[in-house]
Amino acid sequence: MTKILEQFEKQEQEREALEMFQKQQQEEANKTWYQRLGDNIEDTWANVKGWWKG
């Protein structure tokens, strides 16, 4: 019985992870070009600050 519950919980976690991944992919696909540009600039700035800190 415990094995069945563990398998069910694992399947539920995998399903939830897949749903979150698909939602994130959909949100990314719906971004405008300027939102993507802003994300890119933020990422680059974070990298530069990381290099400065060494």
KEDRENVEX-159705 format. One record per atom (N, C-alpha, C, O, CB): x, y, z; atom name; residue number from 0. Coordinates in nm, 2 decimals. Atoms other than C-alpha are relative to their C-alpha. Glycine has a CB too. Layout:
! KEDRENVEX-159705
<vexro east="X" north="Y" up="Z" atom="CA" seq="NUM"/>
...
! end
This chain:
! KEDRENVEX-159705
<vexro east="0.08" north="-0.12" up="0.00" atom="N" seq="0"/>
<vexro east="0.00" north="0.00" up="0.00" atom="CA" seq="0"/>
<vexro east="0.09" north="0.13" up="0.00" atom="C" seq="0"/>
<vexro east="0.06" north="0.22" up="-0.07" atom="O" seq="0"/>
<vexro east="-0.09" north="0.00" up="0.12" atom="CB" seq="0"/>
<vexro east="-0.09" north="-0.12" up="0.00" atom="N" seq="1"/>
<vexro east="0.28" north="0.24" up="0.08" atom="CA" seq="1"/>
<vexro east="0.07" north="0.02" up="-0.13" atom="C" seq="1"/>
<vexro east="0.08" north="0.14" up="-0.17" atom="O" seq="1"/>
<vexro east="0.11" north="-0.02" up="0.11" atom="CB" seq="1"/>
<vexro east="-0.06" north="-0.01" up="0.13" atom="N" seq="2"/>
<vexro east="0.45" north="0.17" up="-0.25" atom="CA" seq="2"/>
<vexro east="-0.10" north="0.07" up="-0.10" atom="C" seq="2"/>
<vexro east="-0.06" north="0.15" up="-0.18" atom="O" seq="2"/>
<vexro east="0.04" north="-0.14" up="-0.06" atom="CB" seq="2"/>
<vexro east="0.10" north="-0.06" up="0.09" atom="N" seq="3"/>
<vexro east="0.13" north="0.26" up="-0.43" atom="CA" seq="3"/>
<vexro east="-0.02" north="0.15" up="0.02" atom="C" seq="3"/>
<vexro east="-0.03" north="0.23" up="-0.07" atom="O" seq="3"/>
<vexro east="-0.14" north="-0.08" up="0.01" atom="CB" seq="3"/>
<vexro east="0.01" north="-0.14" up="-0.04" atom="N" seq="4"/>
<vexro east="0.10" north="0.58" up="-0.24" atom="CA" seq="4"/>
<vexro east="0.12" north="0.08" up="-0.05" atom="C" seq="4"/>
<vexro east="0.11" north="0.19" up="-0.10" atom="O" seq="4"/>
<vexro east="-0.02" north="0.02" up="0.15" atom="CB" seq="4"/>
<vexro east="-0.12" north="-0.07" up="0.04" atom="N" seq="5"/>
<vexro east="0.46" north="0.67" up="-0.31" atom="CA" seq="5"/>
<vexro east="0.00" north="0.02" up="-0.16" atom="C" seq="5"/>
<vexro east="0.04" north="0.13" up="-0.20" atom="O" seq="5"/>
<vexro east="0.12" north="-0.08" up="0.04" atom="CB" seq="5"/>
<vexro east="0.01" north="-0.01" up="0.14" atom="N" seq="6"/>
<vexro east="0.41" north="0.60" up="-0.68" atom="CA" seq="6"/>
<vexro east="-0.10" north="0.11" up="-0.05" atom="C" seq="6"/>
<vexro east="-0.07" north="0.19" up="-0.14" atom="O" seq="6"/>
<vexro east="-0.04" north="-0.13" up="-0.07" atom="CB" seq="6"/>
<vexro east="0.11" north="-0.10" up="0.03" atom="N" seq="7"/>
<vexro east="0.09" north="0.81" up="-0.69" atom="CA" seq="7"/>
<vexro east="0.06" north="0.14" up="0.03" atom="C" seq="7"/>
<vexro east="0.04" north="0.23" up="-0.05" atom="O" seq="7"/>
<vexro east="-0.12" north="-0.03" up="0.08" atom="CB" seq="7"/>
<vexro east="-0.06" north="-0.13" up="-0.04" atom="N" seq="8"/>
<vexro east="0.27" north="1.10" up="-0.51" atom="CA" seq="8"/>
<vexro east="0.11" north="0.04" up="-0.11" atom="C" seq="8"/>
<vexro east="0.11" north="0.16" up="-0.14" atom="O" seq="8"/>
<vexro east="0.06" north="0.00" up="0.14" atom="CB" seq="8"/>
<vexro east="-0.10" north="-0.03" up="0.10" atom="N" seq="9"/>
<vexro east="0.56" north="1.08" up="-0.76" atom="CA" seq="9"/>
<vexro east="-0.06" north="0.04" up="-0.13" atom="C" seq="9"/>
<vexro east="-0.02" north="0.14" up="-0.19" atom="O" seq="9"/>
<vexro east="0.09" north="-0.12" up="-0.02" atom="CB" seq="9"/>
<vexro east="0.06" north="-0.03" up="0.13" atom="N" seq="10"/>
<vexro east="0.33" north="1.08" up="-1.06" atom="CA" seq="10"/>
<vexro east="-0.07" north="0.14" up="0.01" atom="C" seq="10"/>
<vexro east="-0.07" north="0.22" up="-0.08" atom="O" seq="10"/>
<vexro east="-0.11" north="-0.10" up="-0.03" atom="CB" seq="10"/>
<vexro east="0.06" north="-0.13" up="-0.02" atom="N" seq="11"/>
<vexro east="0.14" north="1.38" up="-0.91" atom="CA" seq="11"/>
<vexro east="0.10" north="0.11" up="0.00" atom="C" seq="11"/>
<vexro east="0.08" north="0.22" up="-0.06" atom="O" seq="11"/>
<vexro east="-0.07" north="0.00" up="0.14" atom="CB" seq="11"/>
<vexro east="-0.11" north="-0.10" up="0.01" atom="N" seq="12"/>
<vexro east="0.47" north="1.57" up="-0.86" atom="CA" seq="12"/>
<vexro east="0.05" north="0.02" up="-0.14" atom="C" seq="12"/>
<vexro east="0.07" north="0.14" up="-0.18" atom="O" seq="12"/>
<vexro east="0.11" north="-0.04" up="0.09" atom="CB" seq="12"/>
<vexro east="-0.05" north="-0.02" up="0.13" atom="N" seq="13"/>
<vexro east="0.58" north="1.50" up="-1.21" atom="CA" seq="13"/>
<vexro east="-0.11" north="0.07" up="-0.09" atom="C" seq="13"/>
<vexro east="-0.07" north="0.15" up="-0.18" atom="O" seq="13"/>
<vexro east="0.02" north="-0.14" up="-0.06" atom="CB" seq="13"/>
<vexro east="0.11" north="-0.07" up="0.07" atom="N" seq="14"/>
<vexro east="0.24" north="1.61" up="-1.35" atom="CA" seq="14"/>
<vexro east="0.00" north="0.15" up="0.03" atom="C" seq="14"/>
<vexro east="-0.01" north="0.23" up="-0.06" atom="O" seq="14"/>
<vexro east="-0.14" north="-0.06" up="0.04" atom="CB" seq="14"/>
<vexro east="-0.01" north="-0.14" up="-0.04" atom="N" seq="15"/>
<vexro east="0.26" north="1.93" up="-1.15" atom="CA" seq="15"/>
<vexro east="0.12" north="0.07" up="-0.06" atom="C" seq="15"/>
<vexro east="0.11" north="0.19" up="-0.11" atom="O" seq="15"/>
<vexro east="0.00" north="0.02" up="0.15" atom="CB" seq="15"/>
<vexro east="-0.13" north="-0.06" up="0.06" atom="N" seq="16"/>
<vexro east="0.62" north="2.00" up="-1.27" atom="CA" seq="16"/>
<vexro east="-0.02" north="0.02" up="-0.15" atom="C" seq="16"/>
<vexro east="0.02" north="0.12" up="-0.20" atom="O" seq="16"/>
<vexro east="0.12" north="-0.10" up="0.03" atom="CB" seq="16"/>
<vexro east="0.03" north="-0.01" up="0.14" atom="N" seq="17"/>
<vexro east="0.51" north="1.94" up="-1.63" atom="CA" seq="17"/>
<vexro east="-0.09" north="0.12" up="-0.03" atom="C" seq="17"/>
<vexro east="-0.07" north="0.20" up="-0.12" atom="O" seq="17"/>
<vexro east="-0.06" north="-0.13" up="-0.06" atom="CB" seq="17"/>
<vexro east="0.09" north="-0.11" up="0.02" atom="N" seq="18"/>
<vexro east="0.22" north="2.18" up="-1.59" atom="CA" seq="18"/>
<vexro east="0.07" north="0.13" up="0.02" atom="C" seq="18"/>
<vexro east="0.04" north="0.23" up="-0.05" atom="O" seq="18"/>
<vexro east="-0.12" north="-0.02" up="0.10" atom="CB" seq="18"/>
<vexro east="-0.07" north="-0.13" up="-0.03" atom="N" seq="19"/>
<vexro east="0.44" north="2.45" up="-1.44" atom="CA" seq="19"/>
<vexro east="0.10" north="0.03" up="-0.12" atom="C" seq="19"/>
<vexro east="0.11" north="0.15" up="-0.16" atom="O" seq="19"/>
<vexro east="0.08" north="-0.01" up="0.13" atom="CB" seq="19"/>
<vexro east="-0.09" north="-0.02" up="0.11" atom="N" seq="20"/>
<vexro east="0.70" north="2.40" up="-1.72" atom="CA" seq="20"/>
<vexro east="-0.08" north="0.05" up="-0.12" atom="C" seq="20"/>
<vexro east="-0.04" north="0.15" up="-0.19" atom="O" seq="20"/>
<vexro east="0.07" north="-0.13" up="-0.04" atom="CB" seq="20"/>
<vexro east="0.08" north="-0.04" up="0.12" atom="N" seq="21"/>
<vexro east="0.43" north="2.43" up="-1.99" atom="CA" seq="21"/>
<vexro east="-0.06" north="0.14" up="0.02" atom="C" seq="21"/>
<vexro east="-0.06" north="0.22" up="-0.08" atom="O" seq="21"/>
<vexro east="-0.12" north="-0.10" up="-0.02" atom="CB" seq="21"/>
<vexro east="0.05" north="-0.14" up="-0.03" atom="N" seq="22"/>
<vexro east="0.28" north="2.74" up="-1.82" atom="CA" seq="22"/>
<vexro east="0.11" north="0.10" up="-0.02" atom="C" seq="22"/>
<vexro east="0.09" north="0.21" up="-0.08" atom="O" seq="22"/>
<vexro east="-0.05" north="0.01" up="0.14" atom="CB" seq="22"/>
<vexro east="-0.11" north="-0.09" up="0.01" atom="N" seq="23"/>
<vexro east="0.62" north="2.90" up="-1.81" atom="CA" seq="23"/>
<vexro east="0.04" north="0.02" up="-0.15" atom="C" seq="23"/>
<vexro east="0.07" north="0.13" up="-0.20" atom="O" seq="23"/>
<vexro east="0.13" north="-0.05" up="0.08" atom="CB" seq="23"/>
<vexro east="-0.02" north="-0.01" up="0.15" atom="N" seq="24"/>
<vexro east="0.68" north="2.82" up="-2.18" atom="CA" seq="24"/>
<vexro east="-0.10" north="0.08" up="-0.07" atom="C" seq="24"/>
<vexro east="-0.06" north="0.16" up="-0.16" atom="O" seq="24"/>
<vexro east="0.01" north="-0.15" up="-0.06" atom="CB" seq="24"/>
<vexro east="0.11" north="-0.08" up="0.06" atom="N" seq="25"/>
<vexro east="0.35" north="2.97" up="-2.27" atom="CA" seq="25"/>
<vexro east="0.02" north="0.14" up="0.03" atom="C" seq="25"/>
<vexro east="0.00" north="0.23" up="-0.06" atom="O" seq="25"/>
<vexro east="-0.14" north="-0.05" up="0.05" atom="CB" seq="25"/>
<vexro east="-0.02" north="-0.14" up="-0.04" atom="N" seq="26"/>
<vexro east="0.42" north="3.29" up="-2.08" atom="CA" seq="26"/>
<vexro east="0.12" north="0.06" up="-0.08" atom="C" seq="26"/>
<vexro east="0.11" north="0.17" up="-0.12" atom="O" seq="26"/>
<vexro east="0.03" north="0.01" up="0.15" atom="CB" seq="26"/>
<vexro east="-0.12" north="-0.05" up="0.08" atom="N" seq="27"/>
<vexro east="0.76" north="3.32" up="-2.25" atom="CA" seq="27"/>
<vexro east="-0.04" north="0.02" up="-0.14" atom="C" seq="27"/>
<vexro east="0.01" north="0.12" up="-0.20" atom="O" seq="27"/>
<vexro east="0.12" north="-0.11" up="0.01" atom="CB" seq="27"/>
<vexro east="0.03" north="-0.01" up="0.14" atom="N" seq="28"/>
<vexro east="0.61" north="3.26" up="-2.59" atom="CA" seq="28"/>
<vexro east="-0.09" north="0.12" up="-0.03" atom="C" seq="28"/>
<vexro east="-0.10" north="0.18" up="-0.14" atom="O" seq="28"/>
<vexro east="-0.08" north="-0.12" up="-0.05" atom="CB" seq="28"/>
<vexro east="0.09" north="-0.11" up="0.02" atom="N" seq="29"/>
<vexro east="0.35" north="3.54" up="-2.53" atom="CA" seq="29"/>
<vexro east="0.06" north="0.13" up="0.03" atom="C" seq="29"/>
<vexro east="0.00" north="0.24" up="0.03" atom="O" seq="29"/>
<vexro east="-0.12" north="-0.02" up="0.09" atom="CB" seq="29"/>
<vexro east="-0.07" north="-0.12" up="-0.03" atom="N" seq="30"/>
<vexro east="0.61" north="3.80" up="-2.43" atom="CA" seq="30"/>
<vexro east="0.02" north="0.08" up="-0.13" atom="C" seq="30"/>
<vexro east="0.04" north="0.03" up="-0.24" atom="O" seq="30"/>
<vexro east="0.13" north="-0.02" up="0.07" atom="CB" seq="30"/>
<vexro east="-0.03" north="-0.09" up="0.11" atom="N" seq="31"/>
<vexro east="0.65" north="4.11" up="-2.65" atom="CA" seq="31"/>
<vexro east="0.15" north="0.01" up="-0.02" atom="C" seq="31"/>
<vexro east="0.23" north="-0.04" up="0.06" atom="O" seq="31"/>
<vexro east="-0.06" north="0.14" up="0.02" atom="CB" seq="31"/>
<vexro east="-0.15" north="-0.01" up="0.02" atom="N" seq="32"/>
<vexro east="0.99" north="4.18" up="-2.81" atom="CA" seq="32"/>
<vexro east="0.07" north="0.09" up="0.10" atom="C" seq="32"/>
<vexro east="0.18" north="0.06" up="0.14" atom="O" seq="32"/>
<vexro east="0.02" north="0.06" up="-0.14" atom="CB" seq="32"/>
<vexro east="-0.06" north="-0.09" up="-0.09" atom="N" seq="33"/>
<vexro east="1.05" north="4.46" up="-2.57" atom="CA" seq="33"/>
<vexro east="0.01" north="-0.06" up="0.14" atom="C" seq="33"/>
<vexro east="0.10" north="-0.03" up="0.22" atom="O" seq="33"/>
<vexro east="-0.07" north="0.14" up="0.01" atom="CB" seq="33"/>
<vexro east="-0.01" north="0.07" up="-0.13" atom="N" seq="34"/>
<vexro east="0.98" north="4.24" up="-2.27" atom="CA" seq="34"/>
<vexro east="0.12" north="-0.10" up="0.00" atom="C" seq="34"/>
<vexro east="0.19" north="-0.11" up="0.09" atom="O" seq="34"/>
<vexro east="-0.13" north="-0.08" up="0.03" atom="CB" seq="34"/>
<vexro east="-0.11" north="0.09" up="0.01" atom="N" seq="35"/>
<vexro east="1.23" north="3.99" up="-2.40" atom="CA" seq="35"/>
<vexro east="0.13" north="0.08" up="0.00" atom="C" seq="35"/>
<vexro east="0.23" north="0.03" up="0.06" atom="O" seq="35"/>
<vexro east="-0.01" north="-0.08" up="-0.14" atom="CB" seq="35"/>
<vexro east="-0.12" north="-0.08" up="0.00" atom="N" seq="36"/>
<vexro east="1.48" north="4.27" up="-2.46" atom="CA" seq="36"/>
<vexro east="0.03" north="0.04" up="0.15" atom="C" seq="36"/>
<vexro east="0.15" north="0.03" up="0.19" atom="O" seq="36"/>
<vexro east="-0.02" north="0.13" up="-0.09" atom="CB" seq="36"/>
<vexro east="-0.02" north="-0.03" up="-0.14" atom="N" seq="37"/>
<vexro east="1.43" north="4.38" up="-2.10" atom="CA" seq="37"/>
<vexro east="0.06" north="-0.11" up="0.08" atom="C" seq="37"/>
<vexro east="0.15" north="-0.09" up="0.16" atom="O" seq="37"/>
<vexro east="-0.13" north="0.05" up="0.06" atom="CB" seq="37"/>
<vexro east="-0.05" north="0.12" up="-0.07" atom="N" seq="38"/>
<vexro east="1.49" north="4.03" up="-1.97" atom="CA" seq="38"/>
<vexro east="0.15" north="-0.02" up="-0.04" atom="C" seq="38"/>
<vexro east="0.23" north="-0.05" up="0.05" atom="O" seq="38"/>
<vexro east="-0.08" north="-0.12" up="-0.04" atom="CB" seq="38"/>
<vexro east="-0.14" north="0.02" up="0.05" atom="N" seq="39"/>
<vexro east="1.81" north="4.01" up="-2.18" atom="CA" seq="39"/>
<vexro east="0.09" north="0.10" up="0.07" atom="C" seq="39"/>
<vexro east="0.20" north="0.06" up="0.11" atom="O" seq="39"/>
<vexro east="0.01" north="0.01" up="-0.15" atom="CB" seq="39"/>
<vexro east="-0.08" north="-0.11" up="-0.07" atom="N" seq="40"/>
<vexro east="1.94" north="4.34" up="-2.04" atom="CA" seq="40"/>
<vexro east="0.02" north="-0.03" up="0.15" atom="C" seq="40"/>
<vexro east="0.13" north="-0.02" up="0.20" atom="O" seq="40"/>
<vexro east="-0.07" north="0.14" up="-0.02" atom="CB" seq="40"/>
<vexro east="-0.01" north="0.04" up="-0.15" atom="N" seq="41"/>
<vexro east="1.86" north="4.23" up="-1.68" atom="CA" seq="41"/>
<vexro east="0.10" north="-0.11" up="0.02" atom="C" seq="41"/>
<vexro east="0.18" north="-0.11" up="0.11" atom="O" seq="41"/>
<vexro east="-0.14" north="-0.04" up="0.05" atom="CB" seq="41"/>
<vexro east="-0.10" north="0.12" up="-0.02" atom="N" seq="42"/>
<vexro east="2.05" north="3.90" up="-1.73" atom="CA" seq="42"/>
<vexro east="0.14" north="0.05" up="-0.03" atom="C" seq="42"/>
<vexro east="0.23" north="0.01" up="0.05" atom="O" seq="42"/>
<vexro east="-0.04" north="-0.11" up="-0.11" atom="CB" seq="42"/>
<vexro east="-0.14" north="-0.05" up="0.03" atom="N" seq="43"/>
<vexro east="2.35" north="4.08" up="-1.89" atom="CA" seq="43"/>
<vexro east="0.05" north="0.08" up="0.12" atom="C" seq="43"/>
<vexro east="0.16" north="0.07" up="0.16" atom="O" seq="43"/>
<vexro east="0.00" north="0.08" up="-0.13" atom="CB" seq="43"/>
<vexro east="-0.04" north="-0.08" up="-0.11" atom="N" seq="44"/>
<vexro east="2.36" north="4.33" up="-1.61" atom="CA" seq="44"/>
<vexro east="0.03" north="-0.08" up="0.13" atom="C" seq="44"/>
<vexro east="0.13" north="-0.05" up="0.19" atom="O" seq="44"/>
<vexro east="-0.11" north="0.11" up="0.04" atom="CB" seq="44"/>
<vexro east="-0.03" north="0.09" up="-0.11" atom="N" seq="45"/>
<vexro east="2.35" north="4.06" up="-1.35" atom="CA" seq="45"/>
<vexro east="0.13" north="-0.07" up="-0.02" atom="C" seq="45"/>
<vexro east="0.21" north="-0.09" up="0.08" atom="O" seq="45"/>
<vexro east="-0.12" north="-0.11" up="0.02" atom="CB" seq="45"/>
<vexro east="-0.13" north="0.06" up="0.03" atom="N" seq="46"/>
<vexro east="2.64" north="3.89" up="-1.52" atom="CA" seq="46"/>
<vexro east="0.11" north="0.09" up="0.02" atom="C" seq="46"/>
<vexro east="0.22" north="0.06" up="0.08" atom="O" seq="46"/>
<vexro east="0.00" north="-0.06" up="-0.15" atom="CB" seq="46"/>
<vexro east="-0.10" north="-0.10" up="-0.02" atom="N" seq="47"/>
<vexro east="2.84" north="4.21" up="-1.53" atom="CA" seq="47"/>
<vexro east="0.03" north="0.02" up="0.15" atom="C" seq="47"/>
<vexro east="0.14" north="0.03" up="0.19" atom="O" seq="47"/>
<vexro east="-0.04" north="0.13" up="-0.07" atom="CB" seq="47"/>
<vexro east="-0.02" north="-0.02" up="-0.14" atom="N" seq="48"/>
<vexro east="2.78" north="4.27" up="-1.16" atom="CA" seq="48"/>
<vexro east="0.07" north="-0.12" up="0.07" atom="C" seq="48"/>
<vexro east="0.16" north="-0.11" up="0.16" atom="O" seq="48"/>
<vexro east="-0.13" north="0.02" up="0.07" atom="CB" seq="48"/>
<vexro east="-0.07" north="0.12" up="-0.05" atom="N" seq="49"/>
<vexro east="2.89" north="3.91" up="-1.09" atom="CA" seq="49"/>
<vexro east="0.15" north="0.00" up="-0.03" atom="C" seq="49"/>
<vexro east="0.23" north="-0.04" up="0.05" atom="O" seq="49"/>
<vexro east="-0.07" north="-0.12" up="-0.06" atom="CB" seq="49"/>
<vexro east="-0.14" north="-0.01" up="0.04" atom="N" seq="50"/>
<vexro east="3.21" north="3.96" up="-1.28" atom="CA" seq="50"/>
<vexro east="0.08" north="0.10" up="0.08" atom="C" seq="50"/>
<vexro east="0.19" north="0.08" up="0.12" atom="O" seq="50"/>
<vexro east="0.02" north="0.04" up="-0.15" atom="CB" seq="50"/>
<vexro east="-0.07" north="-0.10" up="-0.08" atom="N" seq="51"/>
<vexro east="3.29" north="4.28" up="-1.09" atom="CA" seq="51"/>
<vexro east="0.03" north="-0.05" up="0.14" atom="C" seq="51"/>
<vexro east="0.13" north="-0.02" up="0.20" atom="O" seq="51"/>
<vexro east="-0.09" north="0.12" up="0.01" atom="CB" seq="51"/>
<vexro east="-0.02" north="0.05" up="-0.13" atom="N" seq="52"/>
<vexro east="3.24" north="4.10" up="-0.76" atom="CA" seq="52"/>
<vexro east="0.11" north="-0.11" up="0.01" atom="C" seq="52"/>
<vexro east="0.17" north="-0.14" up="0.11" atom="O" seq="52"/>
<vexro east="-0.13" north="-0.05" up="0.06" atom="CB" seq="52"/>
<vexro east="-0.11" north="0.10" up="0.01" atom="N" seq="53"/>
<vexro east="3.49" north="3.84" up="-0.88" atom="CA" seq="53"/>
<vexro east="-0.04" north="-0.14" up="0.04" atom="C" seq="53"/>
<vexro east="0.05" north="-0.22" up="0.03" atom="O" seq="53"/>
<vexro east="0.11" north="0.04" up="0.08" atom="CB" seq="53"/>
! end
